[in-house]
Structure formats: structure tokens, C-alpha cells
Amino acid sequence: MTSELTVGTGAGLDTADMVLNIGPQHPSTHGVLRLKLVLDGERVLSAEPIIGYMHRGAEKLFEVRDYRQIIMLANRHDWLSAFCNELGVVLAVERLMGIEVPDRAVWLRTALAELNRVLNHLMFLGSYPLEIGAITPVFYAFRERETIQAVLEEASGGRMHYMYNRVGGLKEEVPAGWTTRARTAIDQVRRRMPDLDNLIRRNEIFLARTVGVGVLSAADAAAYGASGPVARASGLDFDLRRDEPYLAYGALDVPVVTRTTGDCHARFEVLLDQVYASLDLAQTCLDEVDKLTGPVNVRLPKVVKAPEGHTYAWTENPLGINGYYLVSHGEKTPWRLKLRTASYSNVQALSKLLPGTLVPDLIAILGSMFFVVGDVDK
Amino acid sequence: MELPGKGLVKGLAVTLGTLTQRTGTQQYPDVEPDLPPRTRGVIALIEENCTVCMLCARECPDWCIYIDSHKEEVVVPGAARARQRNVLDRFAIDFSLCMYCGICIEVCPFDALHWTPEFEYAEHDIRDLLHEKDRLEEWVATVPAPPAHDHRGEPAKEQTAAAKRSGQSAV
């Protein structure tokens, strides 16, 4: 008589693929991004970013808010670059209304946009090492952030949601002596940046986790519509500040930081080097502001109505290209305000980047895509 | 080829350098932070200035301002007809909804609303974040004077208006 013995359960030695959900609540996803992974052991077979957990219907809300209220809504989709988000809206409305913004406002806006870029980058320069196990850099990054936030708070009253742009310029003039204090803050941050740089850029452990990991080719970056530091790290030499200047960038020599390797370390380095570049740009703008006199905004009609028509304003936000497609039917609210955000496109590239990597590398790659979930889901 | 461990040593040198520096810790609950006058902490209401025009409640992007009022007749001696006046019954701001954009303060034509940098009004119950008229008036004492504008720019419109009224030029 023969007996059959089953060892284990299922199909003997065959292994089943495991479906693993990372998120929506996971510390390394900065918010509520969900990744649906199919794993074979430690290796990722396929990855699908599932988005929408933080969808707040911003575009629909834009249709029932006037242009001043829209600025308030728009600065919140990417909460790390509020000033730059506001800019896109006001640039679109100003173009449609044919408003000429005073020079002083243009230069102030450029300076503040660059300071906001520094703030955004410092956040990721601190949080990215944190995600892959280095706790120290975040303290140095936040020390510098605090210095610059104080400058922005003095001018606008806000630390994150500045609400300082208005159609036709800025909300109000900066306080007396602000440009000097801003310059001091910039000098201070520039002097202390080597601390952060020395801590992490060439750290062997950091290099081991990031060099050669998550390589995004230039062709893939372009195909997924990636932009900003993520695309420039892959060698896509594209920066709207230089290639289609808005604000005062046309009069500035904008250094575009690029890398060619396209790995996690290259993306991190682009961010780090952009901080230095942006600090210099902000300084130049402040010098220019001090040479200009006059108003920082224009007198607006009681009810601001954009004339019938449509326009597309895009700006180089800290995380990439941010675009507002404004369609107006001549009312005080837009008929449609379509939002193109950098994070949304950058996150899509994950489905290409992740398959074939190991789970520990996945966290390194995810963190290096530099996205804000609010900016993905809108 | 870099020396192995050079990156780590450089990082440790930064730590050592920081160790010898003074700490920058702010002793918050013991020492109040020094906030700039424009800081958007909480909104103060000067009731006497409010004419119940409802502009703030209408312009608020998320309608977190509640206003109730009634009309009162004021008999002016010598006038043919009694005049009507709005009396404010309720003015409340729900800070659990407020998005701190400052539009209400910007649109107020009679300067009844002001920002103040006060921020210590966290509550255990979200319903307590609804500040009624009396609570909003308590904040008035903390409203700072606005900072002077950069001399290269234009003076504040209040300054220009005041100068015009007194027949002097601004600044």
C-alpha cells in the first residue's frame, strides 16, 4: 500500500508571488501614495503607483472661486513650494487680462521664488537621507530652512502658505530693511551649506545605497513627462527659467544643474547643487530690487474678471514643470483651470523604475523621486 | 580613488565642529518666540469698526465666518426720518476651517479685522476653535503695529490716506 505525503501547502516547491501594498499610510511615501507591488522574494516584479487618496478636487474648486481665492487654493497643492504655485496662477491671469506688472514686483517675485526653491530642496535634502537611515542631515537642513523661513515670514506673514502674490503684483511692500536681512540670511545659509554637503554627499554608506540604484534613462524621463531635478539628473537639459524665461529670469544667467547618470545619487546631487545656484540667483535679484523704486502692485478693478479666452502659463517649480491652463468666459471665476503638476508625472516613472529592484532599494528610489502627494493628487 | 572612509570622516568632522558651537535651541515654552508683526497667527476683531457689510463672510474662500445682525432705528434730532443702523449680534470665526489666507482682513473696508502673531489657542475639542465675538476681541490687545515699508517702495495705503486727510505728503 502506498501513501502520499504532502510537504507544506500549495504547490510543493513552486513559490507564489506576493502582492504587497506599500501605503497609503507608510512613512517613506510622504503622505498617502500607495504602491501595489508584486514581489518574488525580495525582488519587485511589477509596481503600480495608485494615486488619488489625497484628491481634494482643487481644479473643480478653482471654477467656483474668484481669482484671489484661487491663489489661496493653488498654493496648497504642493505645500513645499507655495510661492511658486501662486506664481503660475497669477501669471496666467495677468497674461489674459493684459496687466503689466511693475518691475519691482517682478524682481521681488523672482527673489522669493528662488528662496522658495531653496526651502523646498532643503526639505528633501533632509528627508531623503532620513528615509534611508541617516538621521543627522535633517537637523542641518531644517536649521537652514528655519533661517530662510524667517525671511519669508517677515515679508508675507506665512511660513508655508505665503499668500503673498496677487493678480498684478504682490500683496504689499516688503518691510523696511527686509532686503538686507534677506541677504544676511542667504549669506548665512550659503556659509553653512558645506555642513550638510560634507555630511552626506560623499558618505560611503549613502553612496552604497544610492549610486547606480534606480537609473532613469533620459529617454524614459522624457517619455513619462518627468521634469525638474529628476529629469535633469538623467541628462534632460531642460529648465524653463532658461529655455522659456518668465518673471525676470530672462535678464539673469540661470545655471542649469544637470547630471547624466540618472541614479538616486545624481538626483540628490542635482538638488544639492541647485541650492547653491538658487541662493546666488536670489542674491542677484535682491540687489536688483534695491535699485528699483515704485509700487509692487497695480490698482485692480473692484471685481477682477479675466476676459474671454484661454492661456497656458508654465513655470519651473522646484519639483519640475508646473502649468496652469486657464480658460475664461469673462466671468469672475475661471471656466476651467487645468493644473499640470510636476509630481504627478514624476511619480508615473516609478512603474518603470521599480521592477527588477530589491525592496530596500525601492525606498531609496521612492524617496529620490522628490514628490509631494498633494501635488500628485491635487 | 578616494580614501576609504573619507566621506564618513568628513561627516564626523562636521559633527565635531557642531559640538563645539553654541546650541541654537529655542527654549519655547519658557521663552516666547520673537515673531514678525505680519505673522498670521489669529484674527482679532474690533467690534466698533464693524458695520456688518458682510464682505469678509462673502469673500472667505471656505465660509468660516458667521455673522448675525439686526437693524435698529436711530432717531436723529432734526432729521425728517429715523435712520437705520446695523447692529452686530454675532461674529464668529471657525478656526478649525480657517485657511489663514487673510482675505477677510484685506477686504474689510473699516479695519475691523487684524492679524496678530498669537498662536497659543490649541484646543482639546475641535468645537472650541470656533471663536465668538468676545474671544476675537480679546486678541485686539495683541495686534502689533504694522512694520514700516521699504523706503524704495510705496508707503502703505493707510499712510497715504492719512497724509492726504491731514494735508501732508506721505512718509
Interface residues (C-beta under 8 A of the other chain):
Chain A: R65 D66 R68 Q69 I71 M72 L73 R76 R104 T136 Y140 R143 A150 E153 E154 A155 S156 G157 G158 H161 M163 K171 E172 E173 V174 P175 A176 G177 W178 T179 D195 N198 L199 I200 R201 R202 N203 E204 I205 F206 L207 V289 D290 L292 T293 G294 P295 V296
Chain B: E2 P4 G5 K6 G7 L8 K10 G11 A13 V14 T15 G17 T18 G24 L35 P36 R38 T39 R40 E59 P61 M99 Y100 C101 G102 I103 E106 W115 P147 A148 H149 D150 H151 R152 G153 E154 P155 A156
